[in-house]
Amino acid sequence: MASISQVEVKDFLVDYLLKIAQEKSIEIKTIDDDFDMFAVGLIDSLGMLEVITALEDKFSVELDMASLDAELLTVVGPLSSYVASYVNKQNQEAKNTY
């Protein structure tokens, strides 16, 4: 798999979150890097598990969320950055084993 950027992860995450907002009739004008999906009430703890599962499915990886600061887990920018870095690291390690 080719490397992915933080922007690609963020774009996916923003689309995913906007769908949730629409389903819950929550009006969200913008989702920037500082957007905390938990703090604004868009997701709860179960919703966070669903976000992680969606990211794992989209980018074909099993994320190790323990290495991300729990306070940053629900913030779009840090989560996007972490996922991109993690996926790229996993891809590089897989490439090196062949």
DSSP file (Angstrom, degrees, kcal/mol; ACC not computed):
  #  RESIDUE AA STRUCTURE BP1 BP2  ACC     N-H-->O    O-->H-N    N-H-->O    O-->H-N    TCO  KAPPA ALPHA  PHI   PSI    X-CA   Y-CA   Z-CA
    1    1 A M              0   0    0      0, 0.0     3,-0.1     0, 0.0     2,-0.0   0.000 360.0 360.0 360.0 141.0    0.0    0.0    0.0
    2    2 A A        -     0   0    0      1,-0.1    89,-0.1    89,-0.0     2,-0.0  -0.298 360.0 -88.2 -72.0 160.7    1.2    3.5   -0.8
    3    3 A S        -     0   0    0      1,-0.0     2,-0.3    88,-0.0    -1,-0.1  -0.330  42.3-144.7 -68.3 154.8    1.9    5.9    2.0
    4    4 A I        -     0   0    0     80,-0.3     2,-0.2    -3,-0.1    84,-0.1  -0.855   6.7-131.6-119.7 156.8   -1.0    8.1    3.1
    5    5 A S     >  -     0   0    0     -2,-0.3     4,-1.8     1,-0.1     5,-0.2  -0.636  24.1-114.5-104.4 163.7   -1.0   11.7    4.3
    6    6 A Q  H  > S+     0   0    0     -2,-0.2     4,-3.0     1,-0.2     5,-0.2   0.858 117.8  58.6 -60.8 -35.0   -2.6   13.3    7.3
    7    7 A V  H  > S+     0   0    0      2,-0.2     4,-3.0     1,-0.2    -1,-0.2   0.900 103.2  51.3 -63.3 -41.7   -4.8   15.2    4.9
    8    8 A E  H  > S+     0   0    0      2,-0.2     4,-2.0     1,-0.2    -1,-0.2   0.920 113.3  44.8 -61.9 -43.4   -6.2   11.9    3.4
    9    9 A V  H  X S+     0   0    0     -4,-1.8     4,-2.7     2,-0.2    -2,-0.2   0.932 114.1  49.2 -65.6 -45.4   -7.0   10.6    6.9
   10   10 A K  H  X S+     0   0    0     -4,-3.0     4,-3.2     1,-0.2     5,-0.2   0.911 108.7  53.0 -62.1 -42.6   -8.5   13.9    7.9
   11   11 A D  H  X S+     0   0    0     -4,-3.0     4,-2.2     2,-0.2    -1,-0.2   0.924 112.0  45.3 -58.7 -44.7  -10.7   14.1    4.8
   12   12 A F  H  X S+     0   0    0     -4,-2.0     4,-2.5    -5,-0.2    -2,-0.2   0.937 114.6  48.5 -61.8 -46.6  -12.0   10.6    5.5
   13   13 A L  H  X S+     0   0    0     -4,-2.7     4,-2.8     1,-0.2    -2,-0.2   0.896 110.2  50.8 -63.0 -42.6  -12.6   11.5    9.2
   14   14 A V  H  X S+     0   0    0     -4,-3.2     4,-2.6     2,-0.2    -1,-0.2   0.936 111.5  47.6 -62.3 -46.8  -14.4   14.8    8.3
   15   15 A D  H  X S+     0   0    0     -4,-2.2     4,-1.7    -5,-0.2    -2,-0.2   0.922 113.2  49.1 -59.0 -43.9  -16.7   13.1    5.9
   16   16 A Y  H  X S+     0   0    0     -4,-2.5     4,-1.7     1,-0.2    -2,-0.2   0.926 113.3  45.9 -61.0 -46.7  -17.4   10.4    8.4
   17   17 A L  H  X S+     0   0    0     -4,-2.8     4,-2.7     1,-0.2    -1,-0.2   0.860 108.5  55.5 -68.2 -36.2  -18.1   12.9   11.2
   18   18 A L  H  X S+     0   0    0     -4,-2.6     4,-2.3     2,-0.2    -1,-0.2   0.867 106.4  52.0 -65.0 -35.1  -20.4   15.0    9.0
   19   19 A K  H  X S+     0   0    0     -4,-1.7     4,-2.5     2,-0.2    -1,-0.2   0.911 110.3  48.3 -65.2 -41.7  -22.5   12.0    8.3
   20   20 A I  H  X S+     0   0    0     -4,-1.7     4,-2.0     2,-0.2    -2,-0.2   0.928 111.1  50.7 -62.8 -44.5  -22.8   11.4   12.0
   21   21 A A  H  <>S+     0   0    0     -4,-2.7     5,-3.0     1,-0.2     4,-0.4   0.904 110.7  49.1 -60.0 -42.2  -23.7   15.0   12.6
   22   22 A Q  H ><5S+     0   0    0     -4,-2.3     3,-1.0     1,-0.2    -1,-0.2   0.922 110.1  50.6 -64.7 -43.5  -26.4   14.8    9.8
   23   23 A E  H 3<5S+     0   0    0     -4,-2.5    -1,-0.2     1,-0.2    -2,-0.2   0.848 116.4  41.7 -61.2 -34.2  -27.9   11.6   11.3
   24   24 A K  T 3<5S-     0   0    0     -4,-2.0    -1,-0.2    -5,-0.2    -2,-0.2   0.376 111.1-121.0 -94.2   3.3  -28.0   13.3   14.8
   25   25 A S  T < 5 +     0   0    0     -3,-1.0     2,-0.5    -4,-0.4    -3,-0.2   0.882  60.4 151.0  55.3  41.9  -29.3   16.6   13.4
   26   26 A I      < -     0   0    0     -5,-3.0     2,-0.6    -6,-0.2    -1,-0.2  -0.915  42.6-136.0-103.5 124.0  -26.3   18.4   14.8
   27   27 A E        +     0   0    0     -2,-0.5     2,-0.5    -3,-0.1    -5,-0.0  -0.699  26.7 176.8 -85.0 121.5  -25.2   21.5   12.8
   28   28 A I        -     0   0    0     -2,-0.6     3,-0.1     1,-0.1    -2,-0.0  -0.989  14.7-172.4-125.7 123.8  -21.5   21.7   12.4
   29   29 A K  S    S-     0   0    0     -2,-0.5     2,-0.3     1,-0.3    -1,-0.1   0.931  70.6  -0.1 -81.6 -47.9  -20.0   24.5   10.3
   30   30 A T        -     0   0    0      2,-0.0     2,-0.5     0, 0.0    -1,-0.3  -0.986  51.3-151.4-142.6 152.2  -16.4   23.4   10.1
   31   31 A I        +     0   0    0     -2,-0.3     2,-0.1    -3,-0.1   -17,-0.1  -0.925  31.1 170.1-123.4 104.1  -14.3   20.6   11.3
   32   32 A D    >   -     0   0    0     -2,-0.5     3,-1.7   -18,-0.0    44,-0.3  -0.398  52.6 -84.0-104.4-175.2  -10.7   21.8   11.8
   33   33 A D  T 3  S+     0   0    0      1,-0.3    44,-2.5    43,-0.2    46,-0.2   0.769 127.5  52.2 -62.3 -26.5   -7.7   20.1   13.4
   34   34 A D  T 3  S+     0   0    0     42,-0.2     2,-0.3    43,-0.1    -1,-0.3   0.434  78.1 125.8 -89.5   0.3   -8.7   21.3   16.9
   35   35 A F    <   -     0   0    0     -3,-1.7    41,-2.5    40,-0.1     2,-0.8  -0.447  47.2-158.0 -65.9 119.9  -12.3   19.9   16.6
   36   36 A D  B  >  -A   75   0A   0     -2,-0.3     4,-1.9    39,-0.2    39,-0.2  -0.869   3.9-165.8-103.0 104.3  -12.9   17.6   19.6
   37   37 A M  T  4>S+     0   0    0     37,-2.2     6,-1.6    -2,-0.8     5,-1.5   0.774  87.8  46.5 -64.3 -27.5  -15.7   15.2   18.5
   38   38 A F  T >45S+     0   0    0     36,-0.4     3,-1.4     4,-0.2    -1,-0.2   0.909 109.3  52.8 -78.5 -45.4  -16.3   14.1   22.1
   39   39 A A  T 345S+     0   0    0      1,-0.3    -2,-0.2    35,-0.1    -1,-0.1   0.827 108.8  49.8 -62.6 -33.6  -16.3   17.5   23.7
   40   40 A V  T 3<5S-     0   0    0     -4,-1.9    -1,-0.3     1,-0.0    -2,-0.2   0.488 116.3-114.0 -86.0  -0.9  -18.9   18.9   21.2
   41   41 A G  T < 5S+     0   0    0     -3,-1.4    -3,-0.2     2,-0.2    -2,-0.1   0.634  80.3 125.1  83.1  13.5  -21.2   15.9   21.9
   42   42 A L  S   <S+     0   0    0     -5,-1.5     2,-0.3    -6,-0.2    -4,-0.2   0.882  78.7  15.3 -73.2 -37.4  -20.9   14.4   18.4
   43   43 A I        -     0   0    0     -6,-1.6    -2,-0.2    31,-0.1     2,-0.2  -0.920  63.5-156.3-132.5 159.9  -19.7   11.0   19.7
   44   44 A D     >  -     0   0    0     -2,-0.3     4,-2.1    -3,-0.1     5,-0.2  -0.481  53.3 -74.3-115.5-167.1  -19.6    9.1   23.0
   45   45 A S  H  > S+     0   0    0      1,-0.2     4,-1.6     2,-0.2     5,-0.1   0.888 135.4  47.7 -63.1 -38.7  -17.3    6.3   24.0
   46   46 A L  H  > S+     0   0    0      1,-0.2     4,-1.8     2,-0.2    -1,-0.2   0.903 110.0  53.8 -65.8 -40.5  -19.1    3.8   21.8
   47   47 A G  H  > S+     0   0    0      1,-0.2     4,-2.2     2,-0.2    -2,-0.2   0.852 104.2  55.6 -61.3 -35.0  -19.0    6.3   19.0
   48   48 A M  H  X S+     0   0    0     -4,-2.1     4,-2.5     2,-0.2    -1,-0.2   0.899 105.4  51.4 -65.7 -39.7  -15.2    6.6   19.4
   49   49 A L  H  X S+     0   0    0     -4,-1.6     4,-2.4     1,-0.2    -1,-0.2   0.882 109.7  50.7 -62.1 -37.7  -14.9    2.8   19.0
   50   50 A E  H  X S+     0   0    0     -4,-1.8     4,-2.3     2,-0.2    -2,-0.2   0.878 108.9  51.1 -67.9 -37.9  -17.0    3.1   15.8
   51   51 A V  H  X S+     0   0    0     -4,-2.2     4,-2.4     2,-0.2    -2,-0.2   0.936 111.3  47.8 -62.2 -47.0  -14.7    5.9   14.5
   52   52 A I  H  X S+     0   0    0     -4,-2.5     4,-2.7     1,-0.2    -2,-0.2   0.913 111.8  49.9 -61.7 -43.5  -11.6    3.8   15.2
   53   53 A T  H  X S+     0   0    0     -4,-2.4     4,-2.6     2,-0.2    -1,-0.2   0.903 109.8  50.9 -62.5 -41.3  -13.2    0.8   13.5
   54   54 A A  H  X S+     0   0    0     -4,-2.3     4,-2.6     2,-0.2    -2,-0.2   0.912 111.6  47.8 -62.9 -42.1  -14.1    2.9   10.5
   55   55 A L  H  X S+     0   0    0     -4,-2.4     4,-2.5     2,-0.2    -2,-0.2   0.916 112.0  49.6 -64.0 -43.4  -10.5    4.2   10.3
   56   56 A E  H  X>S+     0   0    0     -4,-2.7     5,-1.6     1,-0.2     4,-0.6   0.913 113.5  46.1 -62.2 -42.9   -9.1    0.7   10.6
   57   57 A D  H ><5S+     0   0    0     -4,-2.6     3,-0.6     2,-0.2    -2,-0.2   0.927 114.0  48.2 -65.1 -45.3  -11.4   -0.6    7.8
   58   58 A K  H 3<5S+     0   0    0     -4,-2.6    -2,-0.2     1,-0.2    -1,-0.2   0.905 122.4  32.3 -62.9 -43.4  -10.6    2.3    5.5
   59   59 A F  H 3<5S-     0   0    0     -4,-2.5    -1,-0.2    -5,-0.2    -2,-0.2   0.261 103.7-124.6-104.8  11.8   -6.9    2.1    5.9
   60   60 A S  T <<5 +     0   0    0     -4,-0.6     2,-0.3    -3,-0.6    -3,-0.2   0.895  69.3 114.5  49.4  55.0   -6.6   -1.7    6.3
   61   61 A V      < -     0   0    0     -5,-1.6     2,-0.7    -6,-0.1    -1,-0.2  -0.987  67.0-127.0-148.2 153.0   -4.7   -1.6    9.6
   62   62 A E        -     0   0    0     -2,-0.3     2,-0.1    -3,-0.1    -9,-0.1  -0.916  37.9-140.7-102.7 109.0   -5.3   -2.5   13.3
   63   63 A L        -     0   0    0     -2,-0.7     2,-0.9   -11,-0.2     3,-0.1  -0.385   8.0-144.2 -74.8 143.9   -4.5    0.6   15.2
   64   64 A D    >   +     0   0    0      1,-0.1     3,-1.2    -2,-0.1     4,-0.1  -0.835  23.1 176.3-103.4  90.2   -2.6    0.6   18.5
   65   65 A M  G >   +     0   0    0     -2,-0.9     3,-1.6     1,-0.2    -1,-0.1   0.623  63.9  81.2 -75.6 -12.0   -4.5    3.4   20.2
   66   66 A A  G 3  S+     0   0    0      1,-0.3    -1,-0.2    -3,-0.1     4,-0.1   0.764  86.5  58.5 -64.8 -24.3   -2.6    3.0   23.5
   67   67 A S  G <  S+     0   0    0     -3,-1.2     2,-0.5     2,-0.1    -1,-0.3   0.460  91.7  82.5 -87.5   1.2    0.4    4.9   22.1
   68   68 A L  S <  S-     0   0    0     -3,-1.6     5,-0.1    -4,-0.1    11,-0.0  -0.902  95.1-103.6-104.4 132.7   -1.8    8.0   21.4
   69   69 A D    >>  -     0   0    0     -2,-0.5     3,-1.8     1,-0.2     4,-0.9  -0.306  27.7-132.6 -52.7 126.2   -2.4   10.4   24.4
   70   70 A A  T 34 S+     0   0    0      1,-0.3     4,-0.4     2,-0.2     3,-0.4   0.797 105.1  58.4 -56.2 -32.2   -6.0    9.7   25.5
   71   71 A E  T 34 S+     0   0    0      1,-0.2    -1,-0.3     2,-0.1     3,-0.2   0.741 109.3  44.8 -70.7 -21.8   -6.7   13.5   25.6
   72   72 A L  T X4 S+     0   0    0     -3,-1.8     3,-1.6     1,-0.2     7,-0.3   0.554  87.9  90.3 -96.5 -10.1   -5.8   13.7   21.9
   73   73 A L  T 3< S+     0   0    0     -4,-0.9    -1,-0.2    -3,-0.4    -2,-0.1   0.821  92.3  41.2 -56.6 -35.3   -7.7   10.6   20.8
   74   74 A T  T 3  S+     0   0    0     -4,-0.4   -37,-2.2    -3,-0.2     2,-0.5   0.353  93.0  98.1 -98.7   6.1  -10.9   12.5   20.1
   75   75 A V  B <>  -A   36   0A   0     -3,-1.6     4,-2.3   -39,-0.2     5,-0.3  -0.849  69.8-139.8-100.3 127.4   -9.3   15.6   18.4
   76   76 A V  H  > S+     0   0    0    -41,-2.5     4,-2.7    -2,-0.5     5,-0.2   0.874  94.0  47.7 -56.2 -49.6   -9.4   15.4   14.6
   77   77 A G  H  > S+     0   0    0    -44,-2.5     4,-2.6   -45,-0.2     5,-0.2   0.961 116.0  40.5 -61.9 -56.2   -5.9   16.8   13.9
   78   78 A P  H  > S+     0   0    0      0, 0.0     4,-2.6     0, 0.0    -1,-0.2   0.884 117.1  50.5 -61.4 -37.8   -3.8   14.7   16.3
   79   79 A L  H  X S+     0   0    0     -4,-2.3     4,-2.7    -7,-0.3    -2,-0.2   0.927 111.6  47.7 -65.3 -43.9   -5.9   11.6   15.5
   80   80 A S  H  X S+     0   0    0     -4,-2.7     4,-2.4    -5,-0.3     5,-0.2   0.916 113.4  48.0 -61.9 -44.2   -5.4   12.1   11.7
   81   81 A S  H  X S+     0   0    0     -4,-2.6     4,-2.5    -5,-0.2     5,-0.2   0.922 112.7  48.5 -62.4 -45.3   -1.7   12.6   12.2
   82   82 A Y  H  X S+     0   0    0     -4,-2.6     4,-3.0    -5,-0.2     5,-0.2   0.933 111.7  48.6 -62.0 -47.3   -1.4    9.6   14.4
   83   83 A V  H  X S+     0   0    0     -4,-2.7     4,-2.9     2,-0.2     5,-0.3   0.927 112.5  48.2 -61.9 -45.4   -3.3    7.3   12.0
   84   84 A A  H  X S+     0   0    0     -4,-2.4     4,-2.5     1,-0.2   -80,-0.3   0.936 114.8  45.5 -60.4 -46.7   -1.3    8.5    9.0
   85   85 A S  H  X S+     0   0    0     -4,-2.5     4,-2.3    -5,-0.2    -2,-0.2   0.913 114.6  48.1 -62.5 -43.2    2.0    7.9   10.8
   86   86 A Y  H  X S+     0   0    0     -4,-3.0     4,-2.6    -5,-0.2    -2,-0.2   0.930 112.7  47.1 -65.0 -46.4    0.9    4.5   12.1
   87   87 A V  H  X S+     0   0    0     -4,-2.9     4,-2.6    -5,-0.2    -2,-0.2   0.928 113.6  48.4 -62.1 -45.1   -0.3    3.3    8.8
   88   88 A N  H  X S+     0   0    0     -4,-2.5     4,-2.2    -5,-0.3    -1,-0.2   0.884 111.6  49.9 -63.5 -38.4    2.8    4.5    7.0
   89   89 A K  H  X S+     0   0    0     -4,-2.3     4,-2.5     2,-0.2    -2,-0.2   0.921 111.8  47.9 -64.9 -44.2    5.0    2.8    9.7
   90   90 A Q  H  X S+     0   0    0     -4,-2.6     4,-2.3     1,-0.2    -2,-0.2   0.902 111.9  50.1 -63.7 -40.9    3.1   -0.5    9.4
   91   91 A N  H  X S+     0   0    0     -4,-2.6     4,-2.2     2,-0.2    -1,-0.2   0.901 111.2  48.8 -64.3 -40.6    3.4   -0.3    5.6
   92   92 A Q  H  X S+     0   0    0     -4,-2.2     4,-2.1     2,-0.2    -2,-0.2   0.908 111.3  49.4 -66.5 -41.9    7.2    0.3    5.8
   93   93 A E  H  X S+     0   0    0     -4,-2.5     4,-1.0     1,-0.2    -2,-0.2   0.896 111.8  48.9 -64.2 -39.6    7.7   -2.5    8.3
   94   94 A A  H  X S+     0   0    0     -4,-2.3     4,-0.5     1,-0.2     3,-0.4   0.893 110.6  51.3 -65.9 -39.1    5.7   -4.9    6.0
   95   95 A K  H >< S+     0   0    0     -4,-2.2     3,-0.8     1,-0.2    -2,-0.2   0.874 107.6  52.9 -63.8 -38.9    7.8   -3.8    3.0
   96   96 A N  H 3< S+     0   0    0     -4,-2.1    -1,-0.2     1,-0.2    -2,-0.2   0.706 102.2  59.2 -72.7 -19.8   11.0   -4.4    4.9
   97   97 A T  H 3<        0   0    0     -4,-1.0    -1,-0.2    -3,-0.4    -2,-0.2   0.615 360.0 360.0 -85.0 -11.7   10.0   -8.0    5.8
   98   98 A Y    <<        0   0    0     -3,-0.8    -1,-0.2    -4,-0.5    -2,-0.2   0.447 360.0 360.0 -89.7 360.0    9.6   -9.0    2.1
